[in-house]
Amino acid sequence: MAKFTQVKDRGWITEKVVGHTIDRCKMWYDGEGVSVSLVKMPAKHRLDIHRHETWVSVLSYLARWCGRARKRNAFSAQGDYYFVEPGEVHIETSVNETIVLITKAEPNIQYPIDASGKNIGASAPALRRMADAS
């Protein structure tokens, strides 16, 4: 069955993502491994170096932001798209207020890493258990 959501009916929640606070509007979850959400970031907000155990697809909905992966900066504007492979180390920084459409594999285990590529904080198995419990 089709699901229609008008802008005025969207509900936003505040979440911690890799140690930073973001606003998310959960649009759809199939219960079988894929979810779609909108994510808001204020101007000059940086999600520090991190990685996910699953893939993430990012479409710039209302945005000007910079992503860094594979030692390459890429500026993105409205309508631009990028795909993050599982385990790929990356950083996202908003240039102005940003809204992106995120489609991702679930459970989406993500964790900050240090400059040498080691996990910071909870171990990946512990994060998996937390995701399974939610």
DRENSEMAR-692222 format. One line per field, with one value per residue (C-alpha): residue number from 1; x, y, z. Coordinates in steps of 0.1 Angstrom, whole numbers, plus 2048, in hexadecimal, padded with zeros to 3 digits. Layout:
<pts>
i	(NUM, ...)
east	(X, ...)
north	(Y, ...)
up	(Z, ...)
</pts>
This chain:
<pts>
i	(1, 2, 3, 4, 5, 6, 7, 8, 9, 10, 11, 12, 13, 14, 15, 16, 17, 18, 19, 20, 21, 22, 23, 24, 25, 26, 27, 28, 29, 30, 31, 32, 33, 34, 35, 36, 37, 38, 39, 40, 41, 42, 43, 44, 45, 46, 47, 48, 49, 50, 51, 52, 53, 54, 55, 56, 57, 58, 59, 60, 61, 62, 63, 64, 65, 66, 67, 68, 69, 70, 71, 72, 73, 74, 75, 76, 77, 78, 79, 80, 81, 82, 83, 84, 85, 86, 87, 88, 89, 90, 91, 92, 93, 94, 95, 96, 97, 98, 99, 100, 101, 102, 103, 104, 105, 106, 107, 108, 109, 110, 111, 112, 113, 114, 115, 116, 117, 118, 119, 120, 121, 122, 123, 124, 125, 126, 127, 128, 129, 130, 131, 132, 133, 134)
east	(800, 80D, 817, 814, 824, 81E, 839, 823, 81E, 843, 850, 874, 888, 8AA, 8C4, 8E9, 8FC, 922, 923, 90F, 8EB, 8D6, 8B1, 8A1, 87F, 87A, 867, 866, 874, 86B, 873, 88A, 8AA, 8A4, 89A, 894, 897, 89D, 8BA, 8BE, 8E0, 8E5, 8FE, 923, 91A, 934, 92E, 952, 965, 94F, 944, 926, 925, 90A, 905, 8F7, 8E8, 8E6, 8D2, 8D5, 8B1, 8B8, 8DC, 8FF, 917, 939, 940, 963, 96B, 989, 99E, 988, 972, 951, 93A, 915, 8F8, 8D2, 8CB, 8EF, 8F4, 90E, 911, 925, 931, 931, 94F, 959, 968, 959, 950, 932, 931, 913, 91C, 8F9, 8DA, 8D7, 8BC, 8C6, 8B2, 8C3, 8BB, 8CF, 8D2, 8C6, 8D2, 8E8, 905, 91A, 937, 951, 974, 996, 9B0, 9BF, 99D, 996, 973, 96D, 955, 940, 94C, 93B, 92C, 91E, 90F, 8FF, 8EF, 8E1, 8D3, 8C3, 8B3, 8A3)
north	(800, 823, 839, 85F, 877, 89C, 8B4, 8C1, 89D, 893, 88C, 894, 883, 88C, 870, 86C, 861, 859, 870, 88D, 898, 898, 89B, 87E, 879, 853, 850, 82A, 809, 7E9, 7D3, 7BE, 7D2, 7F4, 816, 839, 859, 87E, 88C, 8B1, 8C0, 8E4, 8F9, 8F0, 8D0, 8B4, 88F, 885, 868, 848, 829, 813, 7ED, 7EF, 805, 829, 83C, 862, 87A, 89F, 8AB, 8CE, 8D1, 8DE, 8C7, 8B7, 892, 883, 85F, 84E, 86E, 882, 89F, 8A2, 8BF, 8B8, 8CD, 8C7, 8A9, 89A, 876, 860, 83D, 830, 80C, 7F7, 7FE, 81D, 838, 85A, 87C, 893, 8B8, 8CF, 8F0, 900, 8F1, 8CF, 8B5, 894, 875, 856, 833, 819, 7F4, 7EB, 7E5, 802, 7FE, 81D, 828, 844, 83A, 849, 855, 832, 822, 812, 814, 82E, 825, 805, 7E7, 7DD, 7BE, 7D3, 7EC, 7CF, 7C2, 7E5, 7E8, 7C6, 7D0, 7EF)
up	(800, 7F7, 814, 810, 829, 826, 833, 84F, 85B, 85E, 881, 889, 8A5, 8B3, 8B2, 8BB, 89C, 89F, 8BE, 8AF, 8B1, 891, 889, 876, 867, 862, 841, 83C, 849, 838, 857, 841, 83E, 82C, 83B, 82D, 841, 83E, 853, 85C, 864, 86F, 85C, 862, 874, 871, 875, 87D, 86E, 870, 85D, 85A, 858, 83C, 81E, 81F, 802, 806, 7EF, 7F5, 7F9, 805, 80A, 806, 818, 814, 817, 81A, 811, 802, 80A, 7F2, 7FA, 7E7, 7E9, 7E4, 7DB, 7D8, 7C3, 7C6, 7D2, 7E2, 7EE, 80B, 809, 829, 83E, 82B, 840, 83B, 849, 841, 847, 83F, 82F, 835, 845, 835, 82F, 81F, 816, 824, 818, 82B, 833, 856, 870, 869, 882, 881, 897, 899, 892, 89B, 881, 880, 877, 899, 8A9, 8C3, 8DF, 8DE, 8CA, 8AA, 8BA, 8D7, 8BF, 8AB, 8CB, 8D3, 8B0, 8B2, 8D3, 8C5)
</pts>
